[in-house]
Amino acid sequence: MAWKEFKNKFKRKLSDYLELPGDIMLDLPKIVLVGNLQVFIENHRGIQEYHRQLVRVVVNDKVIEITGENLALRNILPDEICVEGQIASLTFID
């Protein structure tokens, strides 16, 4: 078992045992989708790509790809970002 896998399993078990949210212990993104008009992403690592039809946000070792129309970035904070517009899809990319 690789060190990274062991570390993640340990953190997951510790999180379960202490009854702490996984997004805190495991540094996972928290995503809130409000209809198809807004998406809030916490624990992001930055914006990889931005166009009016595509936004890619880096989280941990993955990228969240948001597609749609008239997409705009709102509330860009160090740990949270909001994307607004007509959201068509939200996909995790390895």
C-alpha positions in Angstrom: 0.0 0.0 0.0 1.4 3.4 -1.0 2.1 6.0 1.7 -0.6 8.4 0.3 -3.3 5.7 0.4 -2.3 4.7 3.9 -2.4 8.4 5.1 -5.8 8.9 3.5 -7.3 5.8 5.1 -5.9 6.8 8.5 -7.3 10.3 8.2 -10.7 8.9 7.1 -10.8 6.5 10.1 -9.7 9.2 12.5 -12.3 11.6 11.0 -15.0 8.9 11.5 -13.9 8.1 15.0 -13.8 11.8 16.1 -17.0 12.5 14.2 -15.4 15.3 12.3 -16.5 16.4 8.8 -14.5 14.8 6.0 -13.9 18.1 4.2 -12.0 19.4 7.3 -9.9 16.3 8.1 -9.3 15.0 4.5 -9.0 18.5 2.9 -11.9 17.6 0.6 -13.7 20.2 -1.5 -17.2 21.2 -0.4 -19.5 21.9 -3.3 -22.9 23.5 -3.1 -24.9 23.7 -6.2 -27.9 26.2 -6.1 -30.2 25.1 -8.9 -28.4 25.5 -12.2 -27.4 29.1 -11.5 -24.6 29.0 -8.9 -22.0 26.7 -7.6 -19.9 27.4 -4.4 -16.6 25.5 -4.1 -14.7 25.5 -0.8 -11.1 24.3 -0.3 -10.1 25.1 -3.8 -6.5 25.5 -5.0 -7.0 28.0 -7.7 -8.5 28.5 -11.2 -7.0 26.5 -14.0 -9.1 27.8 -16.9 -11.8 30.4 -17.3 -14.1 31.1 -20.3 -17.7 32.2 -20.5 -18.6 28.5 -21.3 -16.0 26.7 -19.2 -14.5 27.1 -15.7 -11.9 24.7 -14.3 -11.1 24.8 -10.6 -8.3 22.8 -9.0 -9.1 20.9 -5.8 -6.6 18.5 -4.2 -5.4 16.2 -7.0 -8.4 16.7 -9.2 -10.0 19.4 -11.3 -13.7 20.4 -11.2 -15.0 21.3 -14.7 -18.1 23.5 -14.9 -19.7 24.0 -18.3 -22.6 26.3 -19.2 -23.4 29.7 -20.6 -22.5 33.2 -19.4 -20.4 31.8 -16.6 -18.8 34.4 -14.3 -16.6 34.2 -11.3 -17.9 35.7 -8.1 -16.6 35.9 -4.5 -13.1 34.6 -5.2 -11.6 34.1 -1.8 -8.5 32.1 -0.7 -10.7 29.1 0.3 -14.0 29.7 -1.5 -15.1 30.5 -5.0 -18.5 31.1 -6.6 -19.4 30.5 -10.2 -22.6 32.0 -11.6 -24.4 31.5 -14.9 -26.5 28.9 -16.7 -24.7 25.8 -15.4 -25.0 22.7 -17.7 -22.7 20.3 -16.0 -20.2 19.8 -13.2 -17.5 17.1 -13.7 -14.5 15.8 -11.7 -11.4 15.2 -13.8 -8.4 13.2 -12.6 
